[in-house]
Amino acid sequence: MQNYKLGCFTNTGILATLIALFAIVGVAFASGNQMFTAGDLNAEIGQSLGGVTSHAQIKDCSACHALLWSRDSMADRCIACHTEVAAQMFDVARLHGSINNKSGSLACRSCHPEHRGVSAPLTDLTGNTFPHDTLGFSLKNHQRKAGNEPILCNDCHGENITTFVSDSCQNCHGDMDIVFTKAHTLSFGADCLACHNGENKFDHSLSAFKLEGEHKEAACEDCHQNNLYKGTPTDCYSCHKNNDEHNGEFGTDCSACHTPSDWDNANFDHNRSNFQLTGKHANVACNDCHKNGEFKGLDTTCLSCHAEPTQHAGQFGTDCVACHTTNAWTPATFNGEHTFPLDHGEDGIVACATCHPAGYKTYTCYGCHEHNEANIRGEHQEEGISNFENCMECHADGREHDD
């Protein structure tokens, strides 16, 4: 018997191969290429995209299936038609954008399979690990029901994966604890998603009272005593009144001075009070004026903090602002009634000490010009004036002679 090294490459083998190829081509031609089709496309009517209203109207396979040597993926072909989904993928606040951001490995067909028949749903998560927490509800603690059966998508979504069955929470949790579930529903209503995000810890950001600063570290029972949740007061004083060092002197609006971030580092807006802090007062520590925790009823006069200087003790009263400002205690500018002109002399306004070296109740004219006591005595005696000690009596306006 002759031995062929080429095996099937014999005349008989080649002939059999050609017969088989012709048979396959004939069957394919007779069936309208159905033997190469993965299955019928979905025929559900939707909005018109690219001239078609359903996948079943697409006749060109390359419209969805990229060639092997093409740089495009099937997902690229999807968003070429579904441009609204393409826009969502750049917005993390939208479903597709959130999924794309947190689980970039998911392809469109992972959740939207095709070729399953004209009426098969276009969304199917069976056998796929969908990033459910991107929707704001974690499945971490929702794996099994009361009877230890696994929780399936239709247990919460029914027949339509895009909807949520409103009573699914009560039904499932009622099987676990019917008494608690009914009492909880009566207290807080049936909209469980308004408060719960799938984890055991309540998402306080969904409520009207968001936890900020140190409030994030507070235990639930610190504010919700005796399992009271609904109707719990949200004003500061309800929780902090027992620690009020002001003893109610400043009312109950704690947020006027305090923040949840740091209770001790208060920032009281003094402009809301009758004593506004200006100039140097703006940098004074609270304890410099408010000693021993006293805040309400403090004396706001200058002398309550500033002892009267010895230079004018008892001479100008207690109205310090007549001469001084909060910008700087010195130099002072006298703004009261001065009978003698302050701009007397060639040097303009002279310093107070020039005329009042020993105190402001007395004055002297010998502190400037050519004045000295010997010259003044001689000049006045020539005029026959013996009483010349009280200069202001004759020179009230600072001039040598009256007109």
C-alpha positions in Angstrom: 0.0 0.0 0.0 1.4 3.4 -1.0 2.2 5.8 1.9 1.3 9.5 1.2 3.4 11.9 3.3 0.9 14.8 2.7 -1.9 13.0 4.6 -5.3 14.5 3.5 -3.8 16.3 0.6 -4.7 13.5 -1.8 -6.9 13.7 -4.7 -9.7 12.1 -2.8 -9.2 14.5 0.2 -9.1 17.6 -1.9 -12.3 16.5 -3.8 -14.1 15.9 -0.5 -13.1 19.3 0.8 -14.4 21.1 -2.3 -17.7 19.2 -2.1 -18.1 20.3 1.6 -17.4 24.0 0.8 -19.9 24.0 -2.0 -22.5 22.5 0.3 -21.9 25.1 3.0 -22.1 28.0 0.5 -25.3 26.5 -0.9 -27.0 26.1 2.5 -25.9 29.7 3.4 -27.3 31.1 0.2 -30.6 29.2 0.5 -31.0 30.3 4.2 -30.3 34.0 3.5 -27.1 34.0 5.6 -29.1 32.9 8.7 -26.6 30.3 9.6 -24.0 33.1 10.3 -26.4 35.3 12.4 -26.0 35.3 16.2 -29.7 35.8 16.7 -32.5 38.3 16.0 -32.0 41.9 17.1 -34.4 43.7 19.4 -37.3 45.3 17.6 -38.4 47.7 20.4 -39.3 51.0 18.8 -37.4 54.0 20.2 -36.2 57.4 19.1 -34.8 57.7 15.6 -31.0 57.5 15.6 -29.1 57.4 12.4 -32.3 56.8 10.5 -33.5 53.7 12.4 -35.9 53.4 15.3 -34.9 49.9 16.5 -31.8 47.6 16.4 -33.8 45.2 14.2 -33.7 47.7 11.4 -29.9 47.6 11.3 -28.9 45.4 8.3 -25.2 46.2 8.1 -23.3 44.2 10.7 -20.3 46.6 10.5 -22.5 49.3 12.0 -22.0 47.6 15.4 -19.2 45.1 14.8 -15.8 46.7 14.1 -13.5 44.8 11.8 -10.6 43.0 13.4 -8.0 45.4 12.0 -10.1 48.5 13.0 -9.1 50.7 15.9 -12.7 51.1 16.9 -14.3 48.9 19.5 -18.0 47.9 19.7 -18.5 50.5 22.4 -17.2 53.2 20.0 -19.9 52.1 17.5 -22.5 52.3 20.2 -21.8 55.8 21.3 -21.5 56.9 17.6 -25.3 56.5 17.5 -26.2 57.0 21.1 -24.6 60.5 21.4 -26.7 61.3 24.5 -25.0 58.4 26.4 -21.6 59.6 25.1 -22.3 63.0 26.7 -23.4 61.4 30.0 -20.1 59.6 30.2 -18.2 62.9 30.8 -20.6 63.8 33.7 -19.9 61.9 36.9 -23.2 63.1 38.3 -25.0 61.0 35.6 -25.4 57.2 35.7 -23.2 56.4 32.7 -20.6 58.9 33.8 -20.5 57.5 37.3 -20.1 54.0 36.0 -17.4 55.0 33.5 -15.5 56.8 36.3 -15.7 54.0 38.9 -15.8 50.9 36.7 -14.1 51.7 33.4 -13.9 48.0 32.6 -17.6 47.7 31.8 -18.4 47.6 28.1 -21.9 48.6 26.8 -22.7 45.0 26.0 -22.0 44.1 29.7 -25.4 45.5 30.6 -27.0 45.8 27.2 -26.6 42.4 25.3 -28.1 41.9 21.9 -29.1 39.2 19.4 -31.4 37.6 21.9 -34.7 38.0 20.0 -37.0 40.7 18.9 -38.6 41.1 22.3 -35.7 40.4 24.6 -34.9 43.3 27.0 -32.0 45.5 26.1 -30.9 45.8 29.7 -29.8 42.6 31.5 -27.5 42.5 34.5 -27.7 38.7 35.0 -24.3 37.3 35.5 -22.7 40.8 35.6 -21.3 42.5 38.7 -22.9 45.9 38.3 -21.3 48.8 40.3 -24.5 49.4 42.2 -23.0 51.9 44.7 -22.6 54.4 41.8 -26.4 54.8 42.0 -26.2 55.9 45.6 -27.3 52.5 47.1 -24.7 50.0 48.2 -25.5 46.3 48.0 -22.8 45.5 50.6 -25.3 44.6 53.3 -28.0 43.4 50.8 -26.8 40.0 49.7 -29.3 37.6 51.1 -32.9 37.6 52.3 -34.4 36.4 55.5 -34.5 32.8 54.3 -30.8 33.0 53.2 -31.8 33.1 49.6 -29.7 35.5 47.5 -31.2 38.8 46.7 -31.9 39.1 42.9 -32.3 42.2 40.8 -36.1 41.6 40.3 -36.6 41.4 44.1 -36.1 45.2 44.2 -36.7 46.2 40.5 -39.4 43.8 39.4 -39.6 43.1 35.7 -38.1 46.5 34.7 -34.5 46.9 35.8 -34.7 50.7 35.4 -37.4 51.1 38.0 -37.6 50.5 41.8 -40.5 48.7 43.5 -41.4 51.0 46.3 -42.6 48.3 48.7 -39.7 46.0 48.2 -37.9 47.3 51.3 -40.9 46.7 53.6 -41.6 43.3 52.2 -38.0 42.1 52.7 -37.4 43.7 56.0 -40.8 42.7 57.2 -39.8 39.1 56.8 -36.9 39.8 59.1 -38.7 41.8 61.8 -42.3 42.7 61.1 -42.8 44.7 64.4 -39.8 47.0 63.9 -40.5 47.4 60.2 -44.1 48.5 60.7 -43.2 50.9 63.6 -40.4 52.4 61.6 -42.6 52.9 58.5 -45.2 54.6 60.6 -42.6 57.0 62.1 -40.7 57.8 59.0 -42.8 56.9 56.0 -42.3 54.4 53.3 -39.7 56.2 51.3 -36.7 54.3 52.7 -34.3 55.6 50.1 -34.8 59.1 51.5 -32.7 58.1 54.5 -30.9 54.9 53.7 -28.1 54.2 51.3 -27.9 50.4 51.7 -25.3 50.5 54.5 -26.1 50.3 58.2 -25.0 53.8 58.9 -27.6 56.5 58.2 -26.6 58.9 55.5 -27.2 62.2 57.3 -26.4 64.2 54.1 -29.8 63.1 52.8 -31.5 64.8 55.7 -32.2 68.5 56.4 -29.4 68.5 59.1 -26.1 67.7 57.5 -23.3 66.6 59.8 -20.2 68.9 59.6 -17.1 69.3 61.7 -17.2 67.7 65.1 -20.8 66.6 64.5 -19.5 63.8 62.2 -17.9 62.2 65.3 -20.9 62.3 67.5 -22.7 59.1 68.3 -26.2 58.7 67.1 -27.6 58.4 70.6 -26.0 61.7 71.7 -28.7 63.5 69.7 -31.3 60.8 69.2 -32.0 59.6 72.7 -34.6 56.9 73.5 -34.5 55.9 69.8 -36.2 59.2 68.8 -35.3 60.2 65.3 -38.1 62.0 63.7 -38.7 65.5 65.0 -35.4 65.7 66.8 -34.6 69.5 67.4 -31.9 70.7 65.1 -31.0 74.0 66.9 -27.7 74.2 68.7 -29.1 75.1 72.1 -31.1 71.9 72.3 -28.0 69.9 72.6 -25.5 72.4 74.0 -27.6 74.3 76.6 -26.1 72.2 79.5 -22.6 73.4 78.4 -23.6 77.1 77.9 -20.9 79.1 79.7 -22.8 82.3 78.9 -25.8 81.1 81.0 -28.2 82.3 78.3 -26.9 85.8 78.2 -26.5 85.7 74.4 -29.6 83.9 73.5 -29.8 80.6 71.7 -28.3 81.4 68.3 -25.0 79.7 69.0 -24.0 79.8 65.3 -23.6 83.6 65.6 -20.2 82.9 67.2 -19.5 79.2 67.0 -19.1 76.6 64.2 -19.3 72.8 64.3 -15.6 72.6 63.3 -14.3 74.2 66.5 -16.6 75.1 69.4 -13.9 76.7 71.5 -12.5 78.9 68.8 -15.5 81.3 68.7 -15.6 84.2 66.2 -18.0 86.7 67.6 -18.9 89.4 65.1 -18.6 92.5 67.4 -20.1 94.7 64.8 -23.5 93.1 65.7 -23.1 94.5 69.2 -23.4 98.1 70.5 -19.6 98.3 70.8 -17.9 97.8 67.5 -14.2 97.0 67.4 -12.2 99.5 65.4 -8.5 100.4 65.1 -6.4 98.7 67.8 -9.4 97.3 69.5 -9.8 94.8 66.6 -6.7 92.9 67.6 -7.4 92.8 71.4 -7.9 89.4 72.9 -11.4 88.7 74.2 -10.1 88.0 77.7 -8.5 91.5 77.9 -12.0 93.0 78.2 -14.2 90.0 79.1 -12.6 88.7 82.3 -13.9 85.8 84.2 -16.3 84.8 81.4 -18.3 88.1 81.7 -19.7 89.2 78.4 -23.1 90.8 78.9 -23.4 94.2 80.6 -19.8 95.3 80.5 -18.9 98.9 80.9 -18.0 100.3 77.4 -16.5 103.6 78.6 -12.8 104.1 77.9 -11.9 104.5 81.5 -13.2 101.0 82.3 -10.1 99.6 80.5 -7.8 102.6 80.2 -6.7 104.3 83.4 -6.7 108.1 83.1 -3.2 109.4 82.4 -1.6 111.5 85.1 -0.9 114.3 82.6 -4.6 115.3 82.7 -6.0 113.5 85.6 -9.4 114.9 86.4 -9.0 117.9 84.0 -10.9 116.7 80.9 -13.5 114.4 82.1 -14.0 110.8 80.9 -14.9 111.6 77.2 -11.6 110.2 75.9 -12.8 110.2 72.3 -12.8 114.0 72.3 -9.0 113.8 71.8 -8.1 110.1 71.2 -9.0 107.5 68.6 -8.8 103.7 68.6 -6.2 103.8 65.8 -3.6 105.1 68.2 -3.7 106.4 71.8 -1.0 108.9 70.9 -0.7 111.4 69.4 -3.9 112.9 70.6 -5.8 115.8 69.0 -7.8 118.0 71.2 -11.2 118.5 69.8 -12.9 120.3 72.6 -13.4 124.0 73.2 -10.1 125.8 73.5 -10.4 129.5 74.2 -6.8 130.2 73.1 -6.1 129.7 69.4 -4.1 126.5 68.9 -2.5 127.8 65.7 -0.9 130.6 67.7 2.7 131.4 66.5 4.6 130.9 63.3 5.1 127.2 63.7 1.4 126.4 63.4 -0.3 124.2 66.0 2.1 123.8 68.9 2.4 120.8 71.2 0.3 120.8 74.3 3.4 120.6 76.6 4.7 123.9 75.1 2.1 125.9 77.0 1.1 123.2 79.6 4.5 121.8 80.9 3.2 121.0 84.4 -0.4 120.2 83.7 -3.4 121.3 81.6 -5.0 123.4 84.4 -2.1 125.9 84.2 -0.3 127.5 81.4 2.7 129.6 80.7 3.7 131.9 77.8 7.5 131.6 78.6 7.8 128.4 76.6 8.3 130.0 73.2 9.3 133.1 71.2 11.5 135.6 72.9 9.5 135.5 76.1 11.2 135.3 79.5 9.9 136.6 82.8 12.5 139.5 83.0 11.6 140.8 79.6 7.9 140.5 80.1 8.2 142.4 83.5 10.2 145.2 82.0 7.9 145.7 79.0 4.8 145.7 81.1 6.1 148.1 83.7 7.0 150.6 81.0 3.4 150.5 80.1 2.4 151.0 83.7 1.0 147.4 84.0 1.8 145.7 87.2 -0.6 142.6 86.9 1.0 140.8 84.0 1.0 137.2 85.2 -2.4 136.3 83.6 -1.5 136.8 80.0 -4.9 135.5 78.7 -6.6 138.4 80.5 -5.3 140.8 78.0 -4.1 138.6 75.1 -7.1 136.2 74.7 -6.5 135.8 71.0 -2.7 135.5 71.3 -1.9 138.8 69.7 0.3 141.5 71.3 -2.2 144.4 71.1 -5.9 144.6 70.5 -7.0 146.4 67.3 
